[in-house]
């Protein structure tokens, strides 16, 4: 490809363009636009973890491309986040053509954006021509370098013997979750996990900033999540576990159970720092396999929207009301304001009264039982309940169920 000669006026416009778009607010708008354009054309990326890995890759590429526009270099280093995205595409069992489509759609979206900006600049025709030629030249070099490197990464992931088995496992799990008709015995044999048993479905993930740096000091987030899932299987179940990577920093898992999960197991989760877990309701057979996973996904959605301080392990039964009520956030907030009134204030005293009322309702309106939960004297509970009814201006018995729903939501999402 011929070298594009660039005038000083063109260089200055590009330098100003880069400086403007590297500003945090502008960059976020550009990244959102690019990701949205890609997902609209490649619907397989609508999954939460695929979107997350795509977003990390887009962000890393954006820094490389923007910084390269002002320089006379022709190499574009492919960031690790892009390699992680290519590996996710391979692990999820998608064809390499999906990866290629992502990059060609991404290039189109980038050129559309840049052409729009250049058009708005009302530049002299010679400078506009030089700018567009340079942008096209650099984006073409970026795509060529990226596709070549990431195709290799994808193929290495797909061709390894371990990943081949993982791909087969992912395809079977996807068919199960989609409600496909499968021979359960044959599927169990290929998965190495018995489907005709009781399951506890889990979703494990790490915080955004640990995607490339595991919190335990190792160099493999996927391995860390696998180890945590295996330890949960040993501590809570019969030791059998099925895992499927859901992204560069997320894992789907099913643990085999011989009996009901005891209440004591709530405190026995062997989870490491920065690893988070969402759990469904234990249930048997393929229906339990599928339903528990759906519940674990829902619990994760609550965990990611919740106020700071939610436990590392979130069980669907504990957040089911908050999940259902939170589907319409505006309506949920209206419910909280209407039912709690003055109790919805953000001060410490109101928080203490809400905690007391929540414990009291969950203890079936027993001051003694609520006092044990809270670690206070039963007369303290009685006094607080009296004060709560004064603030609400009606008895608790009158609207107890609605109050408990509002308090369940506040416990998760805050006021």
N, C-alpha and C positions, 0 to 999 in steps of 0.2 A: 504494500500500500504506500502511495506517495506521501511524502511529508507535507503537511499543510503549513504554508507560510502564514504567519500571523502578525498583523500590524500592531503598533503600540496602542492605538485607540481600541482595537479589539481586545488586546490583553487587559487593558484597564477596565473595560466593560465586564469582562469575564471575572476579573478579580473582585469587582464590586458585587457581581452576582453571587459568587462563592461566599463572600463575607456575609451577605444578607441572608443566604439560605443556611448558613451554619449556625445562625442564631437559634437558640433552643425552640422558641415558639414557632418560627417559620419552618424549621426542620421537622418538627412534629407534624405540622400540617402536610408537608410534602410526603413524609413517610406514610401517614394515614391514607393519603390519596393514592400512592403507589400500591400499598397493600390492598386497598379496597378494589382497585382496578384489576389486580391479579386474581383475587378471590372471586370476583364477579365472573371472570373468564375460566377459572379453574376451580369449580365447586368442591373438588375433593379436599381443598384446604380449609373448608369452613369449620372443621373439627377444632376444638379449643387448643390442643397441643400442636397441631399442624400450623395453626395461625400464630401461635407463640414462637415456634421455631422460624417460620417465615419472617415474622417481624424482626427477630434478632438478626437474621441474615440481611434483610433489607437495610436495616440501620447500619450495620458494619460496611456493607457495600457503598452506601451513600457517602460515608466519610471518605472512602478510598477514591470514589469517582469525583466528588467535589474537589478534594485536595489535589487530584491529578490534573484538573482542568487548568490550573494556573502554572503548571510545570511542563517542561519539555520532555518528560519521561514517557515511555510507551509501554511500560510494564505495569500491570495492575495486580498487586498481590491479592490472592483470594483469601479472605478472612476465615478464621476457624469456625465462626458462626455459620458461614455458608457451607462448609464441609459437614457440620453437624446437621444442617437441614437436608443435605443430600443423603446422609446416612439414615435420617428419619424417613425420607421417601422410600428408601430401599427396605428398611425394617418393616414398614407398614404394608409391604407387598405391592407397591405401585410400580408400573412400568417406567423405564427411563424416559419415555416420551413425555411423561408428566413433568419431569424435571426440566426437560428442554423447553416445554411449553411455558413453564413459569418464567424462564429467562427471556424468551422472545416476547411474551406479553409484557414483562417488566421493562424491556427496552422500548417497546412501543409506548408504554405509559410514560416513561421518562422523556422520550422525545416529544410526545404530545405536550407535556408540562413545559419543557424548555422552549418549544416553539411558541407556545402561548405567551410565555414571559417575554421572549424576544419581540413578539408582535406588539405587546403592550408598551415596549420601550421606545417605539417610534424612532428607530435608529436610521441613519443614512443607509441607502441601499447597499453600498459596498461593505460597510461594517456589519450590517445584518447578514449579508451573504457569508462573510468570513466567520462570524460567530456560529452560524448554523453548520457550516462545513466542519469547523473544529468540534462542535458538539457531536455531530454525526460520526466523525472520525474516531473520537475518543470513546463514544458509547459502543461502536462496533468492535474496537480493540478490547474493551472491557468484557463484552459478551463472549467474544472468541476465546479470551484467556480463561474466563470463568467456566464456560461450558466444557472446555477441554479438561480442565483440572477436576471439575466436579463430576464429570462422567466417569473419570477414573475412580474417584472416591466411591461413587455409587456402585460401580461394577465390582470393586474390591469387597464392598459390603455384601453384595448379592452372591458373589461367587464362593465365598468361604463356606466350608461345610457346616459350621455352627449356624451361620446366618440362613443357610438354605433350610435347615430344620426350623429355625425361628419363623421364616416366611410361611412355611406350611402351617405352623401353629397359628400364626396370625390370620391366615385365610380361614382356618377352621373356626377360630373364635369369632371372626367377623360373620361367618355364616350362621353361627349359633345366635349371636346377638341380633342378627337381621331376621331371625325366625325361619331360617332355611330348614328343609327336611333332610336330616342326616341320620345315618346308622349310628346310634349312640355308642354301641360297643366298639365299632371300628374307630369312631372319632376319639373315644377314650384311649384306645390303644395308641393312636397316632399322637395324641397330646401327652401321653404318659401321666394322665390325671383322670380319675374316675368321675364321670359326670353323674352317675346314679348314686349320689351321696348328698349329704347336707353341705352347703357352701356358705362361706362368709366372703362376700365380694369387697375388694378394697381398691382404692386409687391412691397411689403414693406419688408425691412430687416434691420438688425442692423450690426454694424461693428463687425469684428471677435472677438475683445477682450471684447465685451459686451454679448457674447453668454450666459454666465452663470450669469452675473451681470447686470440686467436691468439699463439703465441710469437714470430712474426716481426714483430709490431707492426701487422699489417694488421687489417681488421675482418671477415674472412671465413675461418673455419676450413675450410669446404668448399673454398674456392678454394686454400688452402694445401695441403690434401691432394691436390687435383687436380694442382697444380704438381709436387709431389714424385713423384706417380705418373708424370707425363709425363717428368720427368727420369730416373726409373728406366728407362722405356721406351727413352729415347735412349741411356743408358749401358750397358744390359744386353741390349736386344733390337733389333728392327728399326725401332723408333720407333712402331709401332702400339700403341694402348692403348685399352681399354674400361673405363670407370669407372661405378659406380653408388653413390650415397650410401646408407649403411647406418644412419645416425643423424646427429645434429647434429655429432658429432665423430668420425665413422668413415666409411670408404670401402672398397668392394670394388673390386678392379682386376684386369685380365688384360692381360699384356704379350705381344705377338707375338714369337716367336723363330724365326730362320732355322736356327740350329744349336743344339747342346748348349750349356748355360750353362757357360762355363769356370770352373775353380777360382779363377782370378784375380779373377773377378767378385765373390767373397765380400767383398773389401775395397773394391769400387768402388761401393757403394750411396750415392747422393747424398741422404742423409736429413738433415733439419734437426733442430735441437734440439727436444725434446719430441714429435717425431713418431716413432711406433713402427711397425714393419712386421713382419708375419708372412708367410712365403712357403711355398707348396706345392712339390711336385716337378714340374719341367717335363714336360709330356706333350702328345700330339697329339690333335686332333679334339675332338668334343663330350665324349667320355669323359674326355679330359685336362682340358678346361674344367671339368667337374663335379668330377672327382676332386681336381684341384689346389686348387679352392676349399675342398673339405671338409678337405684337409690344412692349408690356411692358417688356417682357423677353429680347427682343433685346435692348431696352433702358437700361435695367439693365446691360447687357454685356458691353455696352459703358461706363456706369458709373463706373464699376469696373476696366476698363482698362484706364480710363481717367487720365489726370494730376490732381494733388491736386487743390482744389478750385472750382470744379464743384458744382453747387447748390445741395441742399439736394433733391430737386424734379427735375427729368429729364423727359421731355416729348419727346416722340418718334419723333414728327414732328421737334423738335429742333435739334435732333441728327441723323436724318434719313440718311443724306448724309454721316456723319462720320461713321455710322454703316455700310453702304454699301461699302464705300471706304475702311474702316478698315478691311474688310474681308480678304484682302491680304495686310498685313502691309508693306511688302517690296515694293509693287507697290505703296501703298499710300505715303510712304516716298519719293519715286522717283518722284511722282507727285508734292509733296510739294517743293522739291528741284528744280525741273525743272521750275515750274510756279512762285515761289516766289524768287528764286535766292538769292540775298543779303538780301532780306527782311526776310529770314528764320533764320537770326542770332539770338542768344539768348539774346542780349543786350536790354536795356530798350528803346533805341531810335527806334530800329527795331520793338519792340512790339507796340510802340505808332503808328508807321506808318501802321503796320498791322491792328490795331484796327480802324484807320481812313479809310483805304481802305475797310475794311469789312463793316463798317457803310455806307460808300459812295455807295457801290454796292447794299447793301440792301435797301438803300433809292432811288434806281433807278437813281443813278448818280446825285442827287440833293445836291449841297453844303449846301444849307439852311437846308434841312431836316437832313443831316448828322451832321451838326453843333449842331442842337437841341438834337440829340441823344447823342453826345459826350460832350455837355456842353461847346463848344468853339465857337469862332467867325467864320463866314463863310469864311472869308479871310484866317484864319488859315487852314481850310480844303483845300482851293484852293492851298495854298502854299505846304501843305503836299502831295497833289495829284501830283503836279508838280515834287516834289522831288522823289516820288515813281516812276513816269514814267522815270525819269533819271536813277534810280537804275535798273529798269526792262529793260531799253533800248528799250522800245516800248510803244505805247499808251495802256491805260487800255481797251479801246473799242475793241482792237484787240483780246484779250483773256479773256474778262470779265467773262464768265461762268466758265471757268477752274480756274481762279483766285479765284472765290467765293467758288468753291468746295475745293480748297486747304486751303483757309482761314477757312472754316467750320471745316475741319479736325484739323487744328492747334488750333482752339478755344477749341476743346475737348481734343486732345491728346498732345498738346504742340509741340515745335520744338525739 
